[in-house]
Amino acid sequence: MSVSSSSKSSSSKSSKSNNSIRETHSIAPLVAGVSSGIVSTALLLPLDVVKVRLQVSEQPHRRATAAAAGAIAAGGQQPKRRLGAIHVFRSIIRHEGLAGVYQGLVPAIVGSSVSWGGYFFLYEGFKKRIQENRKAKGQSSELHSSDNFGVAILSGACMVFLTNPVWLIKTRMQLQMKKSADSFGLKKPYDGLVDAARTIVKEEGFLALYKGVIPALMLTSHGGVQFVAYEFLKKQFHIVRPKRDDSKSLTERLELSLGFLTMGALSKV
C-alpha cells in the first residue's frame, strides 16, 4: 500500500511538473516579446521620431529642375533644401529639447510591448499547432518557408486589429510640436495616450482609431518575409555552430546573443 501510494504521489508530482514546464514554454514567447519591445523602443525611439518627421516632410530636393532654375532667374523663390535625418534631429533638439525626440514614448512602449508580445505568442502557438497536427497524421513536423510565411502573416493580422489605435496615436504624438503649437496658437497638443484616444474618438469618431488599417494589413507581408529569413538563418546558425554542453558559460551566452542579434538584424533588413 505504501509503495503504491508513493508511486501515485511521484507520478502526480511528475504530472504537475510537466504541466508547469508546458505553461512556462507557452508563455515564454509572450514574456520575451514584451521585454524586447520595451527595451528596443526605449533605446531607438529618437530614430523613429526622425523617420516619421521625414516621412511627412514635403520639401523639394536641393537640386532644382530646369524649370525651377528658370523661375529663380525670373525672380522666383529658390527651392528649399530637402531635410536630412541629422538636420531633423538637430532641429528637434534645438526647438523642442531632448523631450522632442521622445514624443509618443508611452504609446510607443505600449504598442511595441503588446504587439511584439502578442505576435511572438501567436507565432509560436500557431507553429506548435501545425506541428502537432502533422505529428497526429504521421507526417513530418518540420516547417517549411511557406508555413513560416503564412503563420507570420496570420499573427501580424491579428495584432493589427488589436494595436492599430495605439500606433495611430503614437504617430500623431510624434508629429505634434508642443512649443510651436503654444507659440502660434495652433491646435492644443495631446497630453498623453488617454487624452489622445479620448480626443480622437470625440472629434473624429471611434473608427478614426483604425485609419490606415488596410495598409497595415498589407504590411504584414513584411513580417512574413522577415520570419522566413530569420528561421532560415537560425537553422543555418545551429548547423554551423559547434555543439555545446548544457552548462553555458558567459562567453557562450554572449556568442548566442550576438548570433541571434545578427540574424534578427539581417532578416529585418
C-alpha positions as CSV (number, residue, x, y, z in Angstrom):
1,M,0.0,0.0,0.0
2,S,2.8,2.4,0.9
3,V,4.7,1.6,-2.3
4,S,1.6,2.1,-4.4
5,S,0.7,5.4,-2.7
6,S,4.3,6.7,-3.1
7,S,4.3,5.8,-6.7
8,K,1.0,7.6,-7.2
9,S,2.4,10.6,-5.4
10,S,5.5,10.7,-7.5
11,S,3.5,10.3,-10.7
12,S,1.3,13.2,-9.6
13,K,4.3,15.4,-8.9
14,S,5.8,14.4,-12.3
15,S,2.5,15.3,-14.0
16,K,2.3,18.7,-12.2
17,S,6.0,19.4,-13.1
18,N,5.3,18.6,-16.8
19,N,2.3,20.9,-16.8
20,S,4.2,23.7,-15.3
21,I,7.0,23.3,-17.9
22,R,4.4,23.4,-20.7
23,E,2.9,26.5,-19.3
24,T,6.3,28.1,-19.0
25,H,7.2,27.2,-22.5
26,S,3.9,28.6,-23.8
27,I,4.2,31.9,-22.0
28,A,8.0,32.4,-22.7
29,P,7.4,33.9,-26.2
30,L,5.0,36.4,-24.7
31,V,7.4,37.5,-22.0
32,A,10.3,37.6,-24.4
33,G,8.3,39.7,-26.9
34,V,7.1,42.2,-24.3
35,S,10.6,42.6,-22.9
36,S,12.3,43.1,-26.3
37,G,9.6,45.5,-27.4
38,I,10.1,47.7,-24.3
39,V,13.9,47.7,-24.5
40,S,14.2,48.3,-28.2
41,T,11.6,51.1,-28.2
42,A,13.3,52.9,-25.2
43,L,16.6,52.7,-27.0
44,L,15.6,53.6,-30.5
45,L,12.5,55.9,-30.3
46,P,14.5,59.0,-31.3
47,L,15.3,57.3,-34.7
48,D,11.6,56.5,-35.1
49,V,10.6,60.1,-34.4
50,V,13.1,61.4,-37.0
51,K,11.8,58.8,-39.5
52,V,8.2,59.9,-39.0
53,R,9.1,63.6,-39.4
54,L,11.0,62.9,-42.6
55,Q,8.1,60.8,-44.0
56,V,5.7,63.8,-43.7
57,S,8.2,66.4,-45.0
58,E,7.3,67.7,-48.4
59,Q,10.2,70.0,-49.0
60,P,11.7,69.6,-52.6
61,H,15.1,68.4,-53.4
62,R,18.0,70.8,-53.3
63,R,18.7,70.3,-57.0
64,A,16.3,72.4,-59.0
65,T,14.9,71.2,-62.3
66,A,15.5,73.3,-65.4
67,A,12.0,74.8,-65.0
68,A,12.7,75.7,-61.4
69,A,16.1,77.2,-62.3
70,G,14.3,79.4,-64.9
71,A,11.8,80.5,-62.2
72,I,14.7,81.5,-59.9
73,A,16.3,83.5,-62.7
74,A,13.0,85.3,-63.2
75,G,12.9,86.4,-59.6
76,G,11.1,83.4,-58.1
77,Q,12.0,81.7,-54.8
78,Q,14.8,79.2,-54.6
79,P,13.6,75.6,-53.9
80,K,14.2,74.7,-50.2
81,R,16.8,72.1,-49.4
82,R,15.4,68.6,-48.6
83,L,15.9,67.9,-44.9
84,G,18.2,65.0,-43.9
85,A,18.0,62.8,-40.8
86,I,20.8,64.6,-38.9
87,H,19.3,68.0,-39.7
88,V,15.9,66.9,-38.5
89,F,17.4,65.5,-35.3
90,R,19.3,68.7,-34.6
91,S,16.2,70.8,-35.3
92,I,14.1,68.8,-32.9
93,I,16.7,69.2,-30.1
94,R,17.1,72.9,-30.8
95,H,13.4,73.8,-30.9
96,E,11.8,71.2,-28.6
97,G,14.5,70.0,-26.4
98,L,15.6,66.4,-25.6
99,A,11.9,65.5,-24.9
100,G,11.1,66.3,-28.5
101,V,12.8,63.1,-29.7
102,Y,10.9,61.1,-27.2
103,Q,7.4,62.3,-28.3
104,G,5.0,59.4,-28.1
105,L,7.1,57.4,-25.8
106,V,4.2,55.9,-23.8
107,P,2.1,54.8,-26.7
108,A,5.3,53.5,-28.5
109,I,6.2,51.3,-25.5
110,V,2.6,50.1,-25.0
111,G,2.3,49.4,-28.7
112,S,5.6,47.6,-29.0
113,S,5.3,45.5,-25.9
114,V,1.7,44.5,-26.7
115,S,2.3,43.9,-30.4
116,W,5.6,42.0,-30.1
117,G,4.5,40.0,-27.0
118,G,1.2,39.1,-28.7
119,Y,3.0,38.5,-32.1
120,F,5.5,36.0,-30.7
121,F,2.9,34.3,-28.5
122,L,0.6,33.7,-31.6
123,Y,3.5,32.9,-33.9
124,E,5.0,30.2,-31.7
125,G,1.5,29.0,-30.8
126,F,0.4,28.6,-34.5
127,K,3.7,26.8,-35.3
128,K,3.2,24.3,-32.5
129,R,-0.4,23.7,-33.6
130,I,0.7,22.9,-37.1
131,Q,3.5,20.6,-35.9
132,E,1.1,18.8,-33.5
133,N,-1.5,18.3,-36.3
134,R,1.2,16.9,-38.6
135,K,2.5,14.5,-35.9
136,A,-1.0,13.3,-35.3
137,K,-1.3,12.5,-39.0
138,G,2.1,10.7,-39.0
139,Q,3.7,13.4,-41.1
140,S,7.0,15.2,-40.7
141,S,6.6,18.1,-38.2
142,E,9.3,20.2,-39.9
143,L,8.0,23.6,-41.0
144,H,8.7,25.0,-44.5
145,S,9.2,28.6,-45.6
146,S,5.6,28.7,-46.8
147,D,4.5,27.7,-43.3
148,N,6.6,30.3,-41.6
149,F,5.3,32.9,-44.1
150,G,1.7,32.1,-43.5
151,V,2.0,31.9,-39.7
152,A,3.8,35.3,-39.6
153,I,1.1,37.0,-41.7
154,L,-1.7,35.5,-39.7
155,S,-0.1,36.6,-36.4
156,G,0.5,40.0,-37.8
157,A,-3.0,40.4,-39.0
158,C,-4.4,39.5,-35.5
159,M,-2.1,42.1,-33.9
160,V,-3.1,44.9,-36.4
161,F,-6.7,44.9,-35.2
162,L,-5.5,45.0,-31.6
163,T,-2.8,47.6,-31.8
164,N,-3.7,49.9,-34.8
165,P,-5.2,52.6,-32.4
166,V,-2.0,52.7,-30.4
167,W,0.2,53.1,-33.4
168,L,-2.1,55.8,-34.8
169,I,-1.9,57.8,-31.5
170,K,1.9,57.3,-31.4
171,T,2.4,58.7,-34.9
172,R,0.2,61.7,-34.2
173,M,2.0,62.5,-31.0
174,Q,5.4,62.2,-32.7
175,L,4.2,64.8,-35.3
176,Q,3.0,67.4,-32.9
177,M,5.3,70.2,-31.9
178,K,4.2,71.4,-28.5
179,K,6.3,74.6,-28.3
180,S,5.3,75.6,-31.8
181,A,1.6,74.9,-31.0
182,D,1.8,77.1,-27.9
183,S,3.6,79.9,-29.7
184,F,1.4,80.1,-32.8
185,G,-1.9,79.3,-31.2
186,L,-2.3,76.0,-33.1
187,K,-4.5,73.1,-32.0
188,K,-3.7,72.1,-28.5
189,P,-1.4,69.0,-28.5
190,Y,-2.4,65.8,-26.8
191,D,-1.5,65.5,-23.2
192,G,-0.9,61.8,-23.4
193,L,-2.1,58.4,-24.6
194,V,-5.5,58.6,-22.8
195,D,-6.1,62.2,-23.8
196,A,-5.3,61.5,-27.4
197,A,-7.6,58.5,-27.6
198,R,-10.4,60.5,-26.0
199,T,-9.9,63.5,-28.2
200,I,-9.8,61.4,-31.4
201,V,-12.9,59.5,-30.6
202,K,-14.8,62.7,-29.6
203,E,-13.8,64.7,-32.7
204,E,-13.5,62.1,-35.4
205,G,-15.4,59.0,-34.2
206,F,-14.3,55.6,-33.0
207,L,-13.4,54.3,-36.4
208,A,-10.8,57.1,-36.8
209,L,-8.6,54.9,-34.5
210,Y,-8.5,52.4,-37.3
211,K,-7.3,54.8,-40.1
212,G,-4.6,53.1,-42.1
213,V,-5.6,49.5,-41.1
214,I,-5.7,48.3,-44.8
215,P,-2.1,49.3,-45.5
216,A,-1.2,47.9,-42.1
217,L,-2.7,44.6,-43.0
218,M,-0.8,44.6,-46.3
219,L,2.4,45.3,-44.4
220,T,2.0,42.0,-42.5
221,S,3.8,40.6,-45.6
222,H,6.8,42.4,-44.2
223,G,6.7,40.1,-41.1
224,G,6.2,37.1,-43.4
225,V,9.4,37.8,-45.3
226,Q,11.3,38.7,-42.2
227,F,10.5,35.5,-40.3
228,V,11.1,33.3,-43.4
229,A,14.6,34.8,-43.5
230,Y,15.0,34.6,-39.7
231,E,14.0,30.9,-39.5
232,F,16.3,30.1,-42.4
233,L,19.3,31.9,-40.8
234,K,18.5,30.3,-37.4
235,K,18.6,26.9,-38.9
236,Q,22.0,27.6,-40.6
237,F,23.3,29.1,-37.4
238,H,22.6,25.9,-35.4
239,I,24.2,23.8,-38.2
240,V,27.5,25.6,-38.4
241,R,27.8,26.5,-34.7
242,P,29.7,23.8,-32.7
243,K,27.6,21.8,-30.2
244,R,27.9,23.0,-26.6
245,D,27.0,21.3,-23.4
246,D,24.1,22.5,-21.3
247,S,26.1,24.4,-18.8
248,K,26.8,27.5,-20.9
249,S,29.5,30.0,-19.8
250,L,29.1,33.7,-20.0
251,T,31.1,33.7,-23.3
252,E,28.9,31.1,-24.8
253,R,25.7,33.0,-23.8
254,L,27.2,36.2,-25.3
255,E,28.0,34.3,-28.5
256,L,24.4,33.1,-28.7
257,S,23.0,36.6,-28.1
258,L,25.2,38.2,-30.7
259,G,24.3,35.4,-33.1
260,F,20.5,36.0,-32.7
261,L,21.0,39.8,-32.8
262,T,22.8,39.5,-36.1
263,M,20.2,37.2,-37.5
264,G,17.4,39.4,-36.4
265,A,19.0,42.5,-37.9
266,L,19.7,40.7,-41.2
267,S,16.2,39.4,-41.5
268,K,14.8,42.8,-40.7
269,V,16.9,44.4,-43.5
